[in-house]
């Protein structure tokens, strides 16, 4: 019915807004970049002639308005924290974060070099770092996984694991490309 359809649209817009807010508060530049690319791809799909006729532009406009409001509120309330993340100021915390990530990446490459075929085992990256106590991480006593998924897959699962990761990432896009007609 018309009323049920309206409530479904409202629920979809609310969940989209909530998901958007959750993504923003991660403070992950990679997630924000992925969102931007995905948003542009979704917009490009929406304006295609075959799809354009079936789109509720009223719901699309309402969704955009909700996302713009959430984004504006986030920027206004979190500006002091956003400035270093966007490279607009030099903060000690951001420099420390970049240094720590560089150390984790260097350590991951070392682990991959030492265990190229089987890795250190699923979920064992931090344990392997702790056991090695790599010089690149001397200033950071809290061991955590490397922040790049391919490096983590290669370090924990070896070359077969990173190939599996690559197939899982590229597989859906390959299928979409093959079925593009």
C-alpha angles and dihedrals in degrees: 000000000000093000094050090048091052092051091048090054091049091049091048092050092047092049091047090052092047091049090048091051090049091052092049095053091056087075086213112151090196091055090048091050091049090050091051093049092045091047092052091048091050091049091049089052092048095055095053110115096241093050098037092070092056098046120103099225090189091060091043090052092048090050091050091049092051092048092047091051093049092046092049093049090048094050094047095047097039101037095119090055094041096054096072092039089056094045094248094125138020110243127175092229093056093047089050090050093052092047091049092050091049089052091049091050093049090048091048091053089050091051091048090052091050096044107024100154107038102016122210094296134273111300093005101104095103092043091051090050092049091051093048097040091203118214090232089067102041092115092050111061094177109086118210136164119280110264097232113084097210091052091047091048092049094046095047102033104022126224094323089054094051090048089052090049090050092050091050091050097042098034099079092045091049090052092048091050092050092049096043092123 
